[in-house]
Amino acid sequence: MASPPQNSDLTFPQADVVGELNPGANTHVQVDPTSSELEASKEIKEASQRKNEREKKDALQALKSAIIISGIVVALAGVAFAITKKLREK
């Protein structure tokens, strides 16, 4: 087996021994910019989707409330009409 030359790109980068052995002392955190951008765009998209769902729920809730209130008003009007009819018969 032949070993690759020293200047080859096939070798691993040098490890930060002090940073690996003492993680509390390592203040320089490397972040992969591509994955952090993907995560940020995913979070923005999910927040937008939750906002749209909340708006739909609010509109549906307002419609349900309007239907229930109008049903109660119609029922009360019917009761009032029935009571006045009974009172006129007596």
PyMOL Python script that loads the backbone (N, CA, C, O; Angstrom):
from pymol import cmd

cmd.read_pdbstr("""\
ATOM      1  N   MET A   1       0.831  -1.172   0.000  1.00  0.00           N
ATOM      2  CA  MET A   1       0.000   0.000   0.000  1.00  0.00           C
ATOM      3  C   MET A   1       0.875   1.234   0.000  1.00  0.00           C
ATOM      4  O   MET A   1       1.773   1.388   0.828  1.00  0.00           O
ATOM      5  N   ALA A   2       0.597   2.091  -0.930  1.00  0.00           N
ATOM      6  CA  ALA A   2       1.355   3.322  -1.017  1.00  0.00           C
ATOM      7  C   ALA A   2       0.613   4.420  -0.280  1.00  0.00           C
ATOM      8  O   ALA A   2      -0.607   4.530  -0.401  1.00  0.00           O
ATOM      9  N   SER A   3       1.314   5.217   0.466  1.00  0.00           N
ATOM     10  CA  SER A   3       0.672   6.311   1.194  1.00  0.00           C
ATOM     11  C   SER A   3       0.571   7.525   0.278  1.00  0.00           C
ATOM     12  O   SER A   3       1.456   7.751  -0.547  1.00  0.00           O
ATOM     13  N   PRO A   4      -0.496   8.306   0.414  1.00  0.00           N
ATOM     14  CA  PRO A   4      -0.654   9.492  -0.429  1.00  0.00           C
ATOM     15  C   PRO A   4       0.386  10.546  -0.056  1.00  0.00           C
ATOM     16  O   PRO A   4       0.859  10.577   1.080  1.00  0.00           O
ATOM     17  N   PRO A   5       0.739  11.403  -1.000  1.00  0.00           N
ATOM     18  CA  PRO A   5       1.726  12.438  -0.698  1.00  0.00           C
ATOM     19  C   PRO A   5       1.220  13.390   0.393  1.00  0.00           C
ATOM     20  O   PRO A   5       0.013  13.507   0.600  1.00  0.00           O
ATOM     21  N   GLN A   6       2.115  14.050   1.070  1.00  0.00           N
ATOM     22  CA  GLN A   6       1.772  14.921   2.185  1.00  0.00           C
ATOM     23  C   GLN A   6       0.930  16.119   1.754  1.00  0.00           C
ATOM     24  O   GLN A   6       0.109  16.579   2.547  1.00  0.00           O
ATOM     25  N   ASN A   7       1.085  16.639   0.562  1.00  0.00           N
ATOM     26  CA  ASN A   7       0.370  17.824   0.098  1.00  0.00           C
ATOM     27  C   ASN A   7      -0.960  17.482  -0.566  1.00  0.00           C
ATOM     28  O   ASN A   7      -1.586  18.348  -1.178  1.00  0.00           O
ATOM     29  N   SER A   8      -1.385  16.269  -0.458  1.00  0.00           N
ATOM     30  CA  SER A   8      -2.603  15.830  -1.111  1.00  0.00           C
ATOM     31  C   SER A   8      -3.828  16.363  -0.368  1.00  0.00           C
ATOM     32  O   SER A   8      -3.776  16.606   0.838  1.00  0.00           O
ATOM     33  N   ASP A   9      -4.927  16.542  -1.097  1.00  0.00           N
ATOM     34  CA  ASP A   9      -6.188  16.969  -0.501  1.00  0.00           C
ATOM     35  C   ASP A   9      -6.929  15.809   0.146  1.00  0.00           C
ATOM     36  O   ASP A   9      -8.017  16.003   0.687  1.00  0.00           O
ATOM     37  N   LEU A  10      -6.367  14.613   0.102  1.00  0.00           N
ATOM     38  CA  LEU A  10      -7.022  13.440   0.652  1.00  0.00           C
ATOM     39  C   LEU A  10      -6.816  13.307   2.158  1.00  0.00           C
ATOM     40  O   LEU A  10      -7.418  12.427   2.774  1.00  0.00           O
ATOM     41  N   THR A  11      -5.992  14.142   2.765  1.00  0.00           N
ATOM     42  CA  THR A  11      -5.733  14.032   4.199  1.00  0.00           C
ATOM     43  C   THR A  11      -6.786  14.801   4.981  1.00  0.00           C
ATOM     44  O   THR A  11      -7.395  15.743   4.473  1.00  0.00           O
ATOM     45  N   PHE A  12      -6.988  14.388   6.209  1.00  0.00           N
ATOM     46  CA  PHE A  12      -7.933  15.065   7.086  1.00  0.00           C
ATOM     47  C   PHE A  12      -7.329  16.376   7.576  1.00  0.00           C
ATOM     48  O   PHE A  12      -6.111  16.488   7.709  1.00  0.00           O
ATOM     49  N   PRO A  13      -8.173  17.360   7.844  1.00  0.00           N
ATOM     50  CA  PRO A  13      -7.635  18.593   8.424  1.00  0.00           C
ATOM     51  C   PRO A  13      -7.181  18.336   9.859  1.00  0.00           C
ATOM     52  O   PRO A  13      -7.645  17.393  10.501  1.00  0.00           O
ATOM     53  N   GLN A  14      -6.289  19.162  10.352  1.00  0.00           N
ATOM     54  CA  GLN A  14      -5.798  18.985  11.707  1.00  0.00           C
ATOM     55  C   GLN A  14      -6.917  19.242  12.710  1.00  0.00           C
ATOM     56  O   GLN A  14      -7.750  20.127  12.516  1.00  0.00           O
ATOM     57  N   ALA A  15      -6.924  18.468  13.768  1.00  0.00           N
ATOM     58  CA  ALA A  15      -7.956  18.606  14.792  1.00  0.00           C
ATOM     59  C   ALA A  15      -7.526  19.638  15.825  1.00  0.00           C
ATOM     60  O   ALA A  15      -6.338  19.805  16.098  1.00  0.00           O
ATOM     61  N   ASP A  16      -8.501  20.322  16.391  1.00  0.00           N
ATOM     62  CA  ASP A  16      -8.258  21.265  17.470  1.00  0.00           C
ATOM     63  C   ASP A  16      -8.351  20.485  18.774  1.00  0.00           C
ATOM     64  O   ASP A  16      -9.433  20.325  19.337  1.00  0.00           O
ATOM     65  N   VAL A  17      -7.208  20.004  19.246  1.00  0.00           N
ATOM     66  CA  VAL A  17      -7.180  19.120  20.401  1.00  0.00           C
ATOM     67  C   VAL A  17      -7.664  19.840  21.657  1.00  0.00           C
ATOM     68  O   VAL A  17      -8.436  19.277  22.433  1.00  0.00           O
ATOM     69  N   VAL A  18      -7.223  21.064  21.862  1.00  0.00           N
ATOM     70  CA  VAL A  18      -7.602  21.807  23.068  1.00  0.00           C
ATOM     71  C   VAL A  18      -9.108  22.084  23.051  1.00  0.00           C
ATOM     72  O   VAL A  18      -9.771  21.948  24.079  1.00  0.00           O
ATOM     73  N   GLY A  19      -9.644  22.468  21.906  1.00  0.00           N
ATOM     74  CA  GLY A  19     -11.074  22.745  21.800  1.00  0.00           C
ATOM     75  C   GLY A  19     -11.915  21.499  21.967  1.00  0.00           C
ATOM     76  O   GLY A  19     -13.012  21.563  22.522  1.00  0.00           O
ATOM     77  N   GLU A  20     -11.416  20.357  21.492  1.00  0.00           N
ATOM     78  CA  GLU A  20     -12.164  19.109  21.612  1.00  0.00           C
ATOM     79  C   GLU A  20     -12.150  18.577  23.038  1.00  0.00           C
ATOM     80  O   GLU A  20     -13.150  18.043  23.518  1.00  0.00           O
ATOM     81  N   LEU A  21     -11.012  18.725  23.717  1.00  0.00           N
ATOM     82  CA  LEU A  21     -10.907  18.201  25.069  1.00  0.00           C
ATOM     83  C   LEU A  21     -11.538  19.124  26.109  1.00  0.00           C
ATOM     84  O   LEU A  21     -11.954  18.666  27.172  1.00  0.00           O
ATOM     85  N   ASN A  22     -11.609  20.408  25.812  1.00  0.00           N
ATOM     86  CA  ASN A  22     -12.199  21.389  26.719  1.00  0.00           C
ATOM     87  C   ASN A  22     -13.298  22.154  25.987  1.00  0.00           C
ATOM     88  O   ASN A  22     -13.066  23.284  25.556  1.00  0.00           O
ATOM     89  N   PRO A  23     -14.477  21.578  25.836  1.00  0.00           N
ATOM     90  CA  PRO A  23     -15.522  22.247  25.048  1.00  0.00           C
ATOM     91  C   PRO A  23     -16.024  23.540  25.687  1.00  0.00           C
ATOM     92  O   PRO A  23     -16.536  24.406  24.978  1.00  0.00           O
ATOM     93  N   GLY A  24     -15.894  23.694  26.999  1.00  0.00           N
ATOM     94  CA  GLY A  24     -16.320  24.923  27.649  1.00  0.00           C
ATOM     95  C   GLY A  24     -15.409  26.089  27.297  1.00  0.00           C
ATOM     96  O   GLY A  24     -15.853  27.237  27.297  1.00  0.00           O
ATOM     97  N   ALA A  25     -14.158  25.819  27.001  1.00  0.00           N
ATOM     98  CA  ALA A  25     -13.203  26.872  26.667  1.00  0.00           C
ATOM     99  C   ALA A  25     -13.276  27.255  25.197  1.00  0.00           C
ATOM    100  O   ALA A  25     -12.736  28.288  24.803  1.00  0.00           O
ATOM    101  N   ASN A  26     -13.927  26.450  24.388  1.00  0.00           N
ATOM    102  CA  ASN A  26     -14.014  26.721  22.955  1.00  0.00           C
ATOM    103  C   ASN A  26     -15.167  27.690  22.709  1.00  0.00           C
ATOM    104  O   ASN A  26     -16.333  27.299  22.769  1.00  0.00           O
ATOM    105  N   THR A  27     -14.844  28.949  22.434  1.00  0.00           N
ATOM    106  CA  THR A  27     -15.879  29.953  22.202  1.00  0.00           C
ATOM    107  C   THR A  27     -16.138  30.169  20.719  1.00  0.00           C
ATOM    108  O   THR A  27     -17.103  30.840  20.355  1.00  0.00           O
ATOM    109  N   HIS A  28     -15.305  29.619  19.870  1.00  0.00           N
ATOM    110  CA  HIS A  28     -15.483  29.781  18.424  1.00  0.00           C
ATOM    111  C   HIS A  28     -16.249  28.572  17.894  1.00  0.00           C
ATOM    112  O   HIS A  28     -15.688  27.485  17.760  1.00  0.00           O
ATOM    113  N   VAL A  29     -17.511  28.764  17.598  1.00  0.00           N
ATOM    114  CA  VAL A  29     -18.352  27.681  17.110  1.00  0.00           C
ATOM    115  C   VAL A  29     -18.515  27.848  15.608  1.00  0.00           C
ATOM    116  O   VAL A  29     -18.905  28.910  15.123  1.00  0.00           O
ATOM    117  N   GLN A  30     -18.214  26.797  14.894  1.00  0.00           N
ATOM    118  CA  GLN A  30     -18.345  26.841  13.441  1.00  0.00           C
ATOM    119  C   GLN A  30     -19.743  26.375  13.059  1.00  0.00           C
ATOM    120  O   GLN A  30     -20.215  25.330  13.506  1.00  0.00           O
ATOM    121  N   VAL A  31     -20.393  27.177  12.219  1.00  0.00           N
ATOM    122  CA  VAL A  31     -21.741  26.867  11.776  1.00  0.00           C
ATOM    123  C   VAL A  31     -21.714  26.701  10.268  1.00  0.00           C
ATOM    124  O   VAL A  31     -21.116  27.504   9.553  1.00  0.00           O
ATOM    125  N   ASP A  32     -22.359  25.667   9.799  1.00  0.00           N
ATOM    126  CA  ASP A  32     -22.467  25.446   8.365  1.00  0.00           C
ATOM    127  C   ASP A  32     -23.474  26.455   7.810  1.00  0.00           C
ATOM    128  O   ASP A  32     -24.659  26.363   8.132  1.00  0.00           O
ATOM    129  N   PRO A  33     -23.038  27.422   6.980  1.00  0.00           N
ATOM    130  CA  PRO A  33     -23.948  28.474   6.531  1.00  0.00           C
ATOM    131  C   PRO A  33     -25.100  27.954   5.673  1.00  0.00           C
ATOM    132  O   PRO A  33     -26.190  28.526   5.693  1.00  0.00           O
ATOM    133  N   THR A  34     -24.877  26.901   4.936  1.00  0.00           N
ATOM    134  CA  THR A  34     -25.929  26.391   4.068  1.00  0.00           C
ATOM    135  C   THR A  34     -27.076  25.808   4.889  1.00  0.00           C
ATOM    136  O   THR A  34     -28.240  26.120   4.641  1.00  0.00           O
ATOM    137  N   SER A  35     -26.755  24.974   5.854  1.00  0.00           N
ATOM    138  CA  SER A  35     -27.817  24.354   6.636  1.00  0.00           C
ATOM    139  C   SER A  35     -28.516  25.372   7.535  1.00  0.00           C
ATOM    140  O   SER A  35     -29.714  25.246   7.787  1.00  0.00           O
ATOM    141  N   SER A  36     -27.786  26.381   8.023  1.00  0.00           N
ATOM    142  CA  SER A  36     -28.451  27.387   8.848  1.00  0.00           C
ATOM    143  C   SER A  36     -29.394  28.242   8.006  1.00  0.00           C
ATOM    144  O   SER A  36     -30.449  28.652   8.491  1.00  0.00           O
ATOM    145  N   GLU A  37     -29.035  28.515   6.765  1.00  0.00           N
ATOM    146  CA  GLU A  37     -29.931  29.259   5.870  1.00  0.00           C
ATOM    147  C   GLU A  37     -31.174  28.433   5.544  1.00  0.00           C
ATOM    148  O   GLU A  37     -32.285  28.960   5.504  1.00  0.00           O
ATOM    149  N   LEU A  38     -30.977  27.136   5.313  1.00  0.00           N
ATOM    150  CA  LEU A  38     -32.114  26.263   5.034  1.00  0.00           C
ATOM    151  C   LEU A  38     -33.049  26.197   6.237  1.00  0.00           C
ATOM    152  O   LEU A  38     -34.270  26.237   6.084  1.00  0.00           O
ATOM    153  N   GLU A  39     -32.478  26.095   7.419  1.00  0.00           N
ATOM    154  CA  GLU A  39     -33.301  26.035   8.630  1.00  0.00           C
ATOM    155  C   GLU A  39     -34.043  27.347   8.839  1.00  0.00           C
ATOM    156  O   GLU A  39     -35.212  27.343   9.222  1.00  0.00           O
ATOM    157  N   ALA A  40     -33.376  28.465   8.591  1.00  0.00           N
ATOM    158  CA  ALA A  40     -34.034  29.770   8.760  1.00  0.00           C
ATOM    159  C   ALA A  40     -35.175  29.929   7.767  1.00  0.00           C
ATOM    160  O   ALA A  40     -36.250  30.406   8.129  1.00  0.00           O
ATOM    161  N   SER A  41     -34.951  29.534   6.520  1.00  0.00           N
ATOM    162  CA  SER A  41     -36.026  29.662   5.532  1.00  0.00           C
ATOM    163  C   SER A  41     -37.172  28.707   5.860  1.00  0.00           C
ATOM    164  O   SER A  41     -38.338  29.027   5.628  1.00  0.00           O
ATOM    165  N   LYS A  42     -36.840  27.537   6.399  1.00  0.00           N
ATOM    166  CA  LYS A  42     -37.873  26.584   6.790  1.00  0.00           C
ATOM    167  C   LYS A  42     -38.702  27.150   7.947  1.00  0.00           C
ATOM    168  O   LYS A  42     -39.926  27.015   7.957  1.00  0.00           O
ATOM    169  N   GLU A  43     -38.041  27.781   8.918  1.00  0.00           N
ATOM    170  CA  GLU A  43     -38.764  28.368  10.049  1.00  0.00           C
ATOM    171  C   GLU A  43     -39.664  29.512   9.584  1.00  0.00           C
ATOM    172  O   GLU A  43     -40.789  29.650  10.065  1.00  0.00           O
ATOM    173  N   ILE A  44     -39.176  30.330   8.656  1.00  0.00           N
ATOM    174  CA  ILE A  44     -39.981  31.438   8.132  1.00  0.00           C
ATOM    175  C   ILE A  44     -41.209  30.894   7.406  1.00  0.00           C
ATOM    176  O   ILE A  44     -42.315  31.413   7.560  1.00  0.00           O
ATOM    177  N   LYS A  45     -41.005  29.854   6.621  1.00  0.00           N
ATOM    178  CA  LYS A  45     -42.104  29.252   5.874  1.00  0.00           C
ATOM    179  C   LYS A  45     -43.143  28.653   6.826  1.00  0.00           C
ATOM    180  O   LYS A  45     -44.346  28.813   6.618  1.00  0.00           O
ATOM    181  N   GLU A  46     -42.672  27.960   7.875  1.00  0.00           N
ATOM    182  CA  GLU A  46     -43.602  27.378   8.840  1.00  0.00           C
ATOM    183  C   GLU A  46     -44.359  28.455   9.606  1.00  0.00           C
ATOM    184  O   GLU A  46     -45.549  28.300   9.879  1.00  0.00           O
ATOM    185  N   ALA A  47     -43.681  29.542   9.953  1.00  0.00           N
ATOM    186  CA  ALA A  47     -44.353  30.641  10.660  1.00  0.00           C
ATOM    187  C   ALA A  47     -45.421  31.267   9.778  1.00  0.00           C
ATOM    188  O   ALA A  47     -46.510  31.596  10.247  1.00  0.00           O
ATOM    189  N   SER A  48     -45.105  31.430   8.502  1.00  0.00           N
ATOM    190  CA  SER A  48     -46.072  31.977   7.557  1.00  0.00           C
ATOM    191  C   SER A  48     -47.273  31.043   7.416  1.00  0.00           C
ATOM    192  O   SER A  48     -48.419  31.490   7.354  1.00  0.00           O
ATOM    193  N   GLN A  49     -46.998  29.761   7.367  1.00  0.00           N
ATOM    194  CA  GLN A  49     -48.079  28.785   7.237  1.00  0.00           C
ATOM    195  C   GLN A  49     -48.956  28.778   8.483  1.00  0.00           C
ATOM    196  O   GLN A  49     -50.180  28.703   8.375  1.00  0.00           O
ATOM    197  N   ARG A  50     -48.341  28.857   9.677  1.00  0.00           N
ATOM    198  CA  ARG A  50     -49.122  28.908  10.913  1.00  0.00           C
ATOM    199  C   ARG A  50     -49.975  30.166  10.962  1.00  0.00           C
ATOM    200  O   ARG A  50     -51.113  30.126  11.431  1.00  0.00           O
ATOM    201  N   LYS A  51     -49.435  31.290  10.478  1.00  0.00           N
ATOM    202  CA  LYS A  51     -50.186  32.544  10.473  1.00  0.00           C
ATOM    203  C   LYS A  51     -51.402  32.418   9.556  1.00  0.00           C
ATOM    204  O   LYS A  51     -52.499  32.850   9.912  1.00  0.00           O
ATOM    205  N   ASN A  52     -51.207  31.826   8.379  1.00  0.00           N
ATOM    206  CA  ASN A  52     -52.329  31.636   7.445  1.00  0.00           C
ATOM    207  C   ASN A  52     -53.389  30.724   8.052  1.00  0.00           C
ATOM    208  O   ASN A  52     -54.584  30.988   7.919  1.00  0.00           O
ATOM    209  N   GLU A  53     -52.959  29.649   8.718  1.00  0.00           N
ATOM    210  CA  GLU A  53     -53.915  28.734   9.343  1.00  0.00           C
ATOM    211  C   GLU A  53     -54.674  29.446  10.458  1.00  0.00           C
ATOM    212  O   GLU A  53     -55.877  29.244  10.620  1.00  0.00           O
ATOM    213  N   ARG A  54     -53.975  30.275  11.222  1.00  0.00           N
ATOM    214  CA  ARG A  54     -54.623  31.007  12.310  1.00  0.00           C
ATOM    215  C   ARG A  54     -55.655  31.984  11.752  1.00  0.00           C
ATOM    216  O   ARG A  54     -56.739  32.134  12.318  1.00  0.00           O
ATOM    217  N   GLU A  55     -55.321  32.651  10.640  1.00  0.00           N
ATOM    218  CA  GLU A  55     -56.273  33.576  10.020  1.00  0.00           C
ATOM    219  C   GLU A  55     -57.507  32.828   9.521  1.00  0.00           C
ATOM    220  O   GLU A  55     -58.628  33.319   9.658  1.00  0.00           O
ATOM    221  N   LYS A  56     -57.309  31.646   8.944  1.00  0.00           N
ATOM    222  CA  LYS A  56     -58.442  30.852   8.483  1.00  0.00           C
ATOM    223  C   LYS A  56     -59.310  30.423   9.657  1.00  0.00           C
ATOM    224  O   LYS A  56     -60.538  30.458   9.573  1.00  0.00           O
ATOM    225  N   LYS A  57     -58.663  30.013  10.764  1.00  0.00           N
ATOM    226  CA  LYS A  57     -59.421  29.605  11.942  1.00  0.00           C
ATOM    227  C   LYS A  57     -60.194  30.781  12.516  1.00  0.00           C
ATOM    228  O   LYS A  57     -61.337  30.627  12.947  1.00  0.00           O
ATOM    229  N   ASP A  58     -59.563  31.971  12.524  1.00  0.00           N
ATOM    230  CA  ASP A  58     -60.255  33.154  13.040  1.00  0.00           C
ATOM    231  C   ASP A  58     -61.476  33.483  12.191  1.00  0.00           C
ATOM    232  O   ASP A  58     -62.536  33.812  12.725  1.00  0.00           O
ATOM    233  N   ALA A  59     -61.332  33.397  10.873  1.00  0.00           N
ATOM    234  CA  ALA A  59     -62.462  33.677   9.985  1.00  0.00           C
ATOM    235  C   ALA A  59     -63.562  32.644  10.183  1.00  0.00           C
ATOM    236  O   ALA A  59     -64.742  32.996  10.216  1.00  0.00           O
ATOM    237  N   LEU A  60     -63.196  31.389  10.313  1.00  0.00           N
ATOM    238  CA  LEU A  60     -64.176  30.326  10.530  1.00  0.00           C
ATOM    239  C   LEU A  60     -64.864  30.503  11.883  1.00  0.00           C
ATOM    240  O   LEU A  60     -66.070  30.285  12.006  1.00  0.00           O
ATOM    241  N   GLN A  61     -64.096  30.897  12.892  1.00  0.00           N
ATOM    242  CA  GLN A  61     -64.672  31.118  14.219  1.00  0.00           C
ATOM    243  C   GLN A  61     -65.660  32.279  14.182  1.00  0.00           C
ATOM    244  O   GLN A  61     -66.716  32.209  14.812  1.00  0.00           O
ATOM    245  N   ALA A  62     -65.334  33.343  13.456  1.00  0.00           N
ATOM    246  CA  ALA A  62     -66.244  34.490  13.341  1.00  0.00           C
ATOM    247  C   ALA A  62     -67.531  34.076  12.633  1.00  0.00           C
ATOM    248  O   ALA A  62     -68.618  34.496  13.030  1.00  0.00           O
ATOM    249  N   LEU A  63     -67.417  33.260  11.591  1.00  0.00           N
ATOM    250  CA  LEU A  63     -68.594  32.784  10.864  1.00  0.00           C
ATOM    251  C   LEU A  63     -69.464  31.899  11.768  1.00  0.00           C
ATOM    252  O   LEU A  63     -70.688  32.033  11.779  1.00  0.00           O
ATOM    253  N   LYS A  64     -68.835  31.005  12.517  1.00  0.00           N
ATOM    254  CA  LYS A  64     -69.590  30.154  13.429  1.00  0.00           C
ATOM    255  C   LYS A  64     -70.306  30.985  14.476  1.00  0.00           C
ATOM    256  O   LYS A  64     -71.465  30.718  14.794  1.00  0.00           O
ATOM    257  N   SER A  65     -69.633  31.983  15.012  1.00  0.00           N
ATOM    258  CA  SER A  65     -70.252  32.844  16.021  1.00  0.00           C
ATOM    259  C   SER A  65     -71.441  33.588  15.438  1.00  0.00           C
ATOM    260  O   SER A  65     -72.482  33.704  16.085  1.00  0.00           O
ATOM    261  N   ALA A  66     -71.292  34.091  14.225  1.00  0.00           N
ATOM    262  CA  ALA A  66     -72.393  34.822  13.591  1.00  0.00           C
ATOM    263  C   ALA A  66     -73.596  33.920  13.366  1.00  0.00           C
ATOM    264  O   ALA A  66     -74.732  34.338  13.589  1.00  0.00           O
ATOM    265  N   ILE A  67     -73.363  32.697  12.929  1.00  0.00           N
ATOM    266  CA  ILE A  67     -74.461  31.754  12.696  1.00  0.00           C
ATOM    267  C   ILE A  67     -75.146  31.393  14.005  1.00  0.00           C
ATOM    268  O   ILE A  67     -76.374  31.338  14.059  1.00  0.00           O
ATOM    269  N   ILE A  68     -74.388  31.149  15.048  1.00  0.00           N
ATOM    270  CA  ILE A  68     -74.978  30.791  16.343  1.00  0.00           C
ATOM    271  C   ILE A  68     -75.791  31.952  16.902  1.00  0.00           C
ATOM    272  O   ILE A  68     -76.905  31.754  17.387  1.00  0.00           O
ATOM    273  N   ILE A  69     -75.247  33.153  16.837  1.00  0.00           N
ATOM    274  CA  ILE A  69     -75.958  34.327  17.354  1.00  0.00           C
ATOM    275  C   ILE A  69     -77.238  34.580  16.575  1.00  0.00           C
ATOM    276  O   ILE A  69     -78.279  34.876  17.160  1.00  0.00           O
ATOM    277  N   SER A  70     -77.161  34.461  15.241  1.00  0.00           N
ATOM    278  CA  SER A  70     -78.376  34.683  14.452  1.00  0.00           C
ATOM    279  C   SER A  70     -79.406  33.594  14.735  1.00  0.00           C
ATOM    280  O   SER A  70     -80.605  33.873  14.721  1.00  0.00           O
ATOM    281  N   GLY A  71     -78.975  32.373  14.990  1.00  0.00           N
ATOM    282  CA  GLY A  71     -79.903  31.295  15.360  1.00  0.00           C
ATOM    283  C   GLY A  71     -80.594  31.580  16.681  1.00  0.00           C
ATOM    284  O   GLY A  71     -81.792  31.336  16.829  1.00  0.00           O
ATOM    285  N   ILE A  72     -79.841  32.095  17.640  1.00  0.00           N
ATOM    286  CA  ILE A  72     -80.429  32.447  18.935  1.00  0.00           C
ATOM    287  C   ILE A  72     -81.445  33.570  18.775  1.00  0.00           C
ATOM    288  O   ILE A  72     -82.517  33.532  19.379  1.00  0.00           O
ATOM    289  N   VAL A  73     -81.108  34.571  17.962  1.00  0.00           N
ATOM    290  CA  VAL A  73     -82.033  35.690  17.735  1.00  0.00           C
ATOM    291  C   VAL A  73     -83.315  35.196  17.085  1.00  0.00           C
ATOM    292  O   VAL A  73     -84.404  35.614  17.476  1.00  0.00           O
ATOM    293  N   VAL A  74     -83.205  34.310  16.095  1.00  0.00           N
ATOM    294  CA  VAL A  74     -84.398  33.767  15.433  1.00  0.00           C
ATOM    295  C   VAL A  74     -85.227  32.949  16.423  1.00  0.00           C
ATOM    296  O   VAL A  74     -86.455  33.021  16.408  1.00  0.00           O
ATOM    297  N   ALA A  75     -84.564  32.174  17.282  1.00  0.00           N
ATOM    298  CA  ALA A  75     -85.291  31.380  18.274  1.00  0.00           C
ATOM    299  C   ALA A  75     -86.018  32.290  19.263  1.00  0.00           C
ATOM    300  O   ALA A  75     -87.170  32.030  19.611  1.00  0.00           O
ATOM    301  N   LEU A  76     -85.364  33.340  19.713  1.00  0.00           N
ATOM    302  CA  LEU A  76     -86.010  34.272  20.637  1.00  0.00           C
ATOM    303  C   LEU A  76     -87.182  34.997  19.985  1.00  0.00           C
ATOM    304  O   LEU A  76     -88.202  35.242  20.630  1.00  0.00           O
ATOM    305  N   ALA A  77     -87.037  35.341  18.704  1.00  0.00           N
ATOM    306  CA  ALA A  77     -88.139  35.985  17.992  1.00  0.00           C
ATOM    307  C   ALA A  77     -89.319  35.016  17.874  1.00  0.00           C
ATOM    308  O   ALA A  77     -90.472  35.425  18.019  1.00  0.00           O
ATOM    309  N   GLY A  78     -89.043  33.759  17.619  1.00  0.00           N
ATOM    310  CA  GLY A  78     -90.101  32.749  17.547  1.00  0.00           C
ATOM    311  C   GLY A  78     -90.806  32.572  18.874  1.00  0.00           C
ATOM    312  O   GLY A  78     -92.030  32.456  18.925  1.00  0.00           O
ATOM    313  N   VAL A  79     -90.032  32.550  19.954  1.00  0.00           N
ATOM    314  CA  VAL A  79     -90.629  32.424  21.283  1.00  0.00           C
ATOM    315  C   VAL A  79     -91.488  33.641  21.585  1.00  0.00           C
ATOM    316  O   VAL A  79     -92.600  33.503  22.095  1.00  0.00           O
ATOM    317  N   ALA A  80     -90.989  34.826  21.277  1.00  0.00           N
ATOM    318  CA  ALA A  80     -91.761  36.051  21.517  1.00  0.00           C
ATOM    319  C   ALA A  80     -93.048  36.032  20.707  1.00  0.00           C
ATOM    320  O   ALA A  80     -94.103  36.412  21.214  1.00  0.00           O
ATOM    321  N   PHE A  81     -92.976  35.598  19.461  1.00  0.00           N
ATOM    322  CA  PHE A  81     -94.167  35.513  18.616  1.00  0.00           C
ATOM    323  C   PHE A  81     -95.169  34.519  19.190  1.00  0.00           C
ATOM    324  O   PHE A  81     -96.370  34.792  19.212  1.00  0.00           O
ATOM    325  N   ALA A  82     -94.681  33.355  19.660  1.00  0.00           N
ATOM    326  CA  ALA A  82     -95.570  32.341  20.228  1.00  0.00           C
ATOM    327  C   ALA A  82     -96.224  32.837  21.508  1.00  0.00           C
ATOM    328  O   ALA A  82     -97.405  32.580  21.742  1.00  0.00           O
ATOM    329  N   ILE A  83     -95.475  33.537  22.327  1.00  0.00           N
ATOM    330  CA  ILE A  83     -96.041  34.067  23.578  1.00  0.00           C
ATOM    331  C   ILE A  83     -97.113  35.102  23.283  1.00  0.00           C
ATOM    332  O   ILE A  83     -98.176  35.075  23.904  1.00  0.00           O
ATOM    333  N   THR A  84     -96.860  36.017  22.349  1.00  0.00           N
ATOM    334  CA  THR A  84     -97.874  37.024  22.020  1.00  0.00           C
ATOM    335  C   THR A  84     -99.112  36.376  21.412  1.00  0.00           C
ATOM    336  O   THR A  84    -100.226  36.836  21.660  1.00  0.00           O
ATOM    337  N   LYS A  85     -98.944  35.334  20.632  1.00  0.00           N
ATOM    338  CA  LYS A  85    -100.072  34.630  20.051  1.00  0.00           C
ATOM    339  C   LYS A  85    -100.919  33.966  21.146  1.00  0.00           C
ATOM    340  O   LYS A  85    -102.147  34.031  21.110  1.00  0.00           O
ATOM    341  N   LYS A  86    -100.261  33.335  22.107  1.00  0.00           N
ATOM    342  CA  LYS A  86    -100.977  32.705  23.224  1.00  0.00           C
ATOM    343  C   LYS A  86    -101.716  33.750  24.075  1.00  0.00           C
ATOM    344  O   LYS A  86    -102.835  33.512  24.530  1.00  0.00           O
ATOM    345  N   LEU A  87    -101.083  34.891  24.279  1.00  0.00           N
ATOM    346  CA  LEU A  87    -101.703  35.940  25.078  1.00  0.00           C
ATOM    347  C   LEU A  87    -102.924  36.524  24.364  1.00  0.00           C
ATOM    348  O   LEU A  87    -103.889  36.905  25.026  1.00  0.00           O
ATOM    349  N   ARG A  88    -102.906  36.603  23.041  1.00  0.00           N
ATOM    350  CA  ARG A  88    -104.039  37.128  22.291  1.00  0.00           C
ATOM    351  C   ARG A  88    -105.216  36.157  22.312  1.00  0.00           C
ATOM    352  O   ARG A  88    -106.373  36.577  22.287  1.00  0.00           O
ATOM    353  N   GLU A  89    -104.920  34.853  22.358  1.00  0.00           N
ATOM    354  CA  GLU A  89    -105.982  33.854  22.387  1.00  0.00           C
ATOM    355  C   GLU A  89    -106.749  33.882  23.700  1.00  0.00           C
ATOM    356  O   GLU A  89    -107.931  33.540  23.720  1.00  0.00           O
ATOM    357  N   LYS A  90    -106.127  34.270  24.775  1.00  0.00           N
ATOM    358  CA  LYS A  90    -106.795  34.288  26.076  1.00  0.00           C
ATOM    359  C   LYS A  90    -107.619  35.466  26.169  1.00  0.00           C
ATOM    360  O   LYS A  90    -108.275  35.681  27.188  1.00  0.00           O
TER     361      LYS A  90
END
""", "prot")
cmd.dss("prot")
cmd.show_as("cartoon", "prot")
cmd.util.cbc("prot")
cmd.orient("prot")
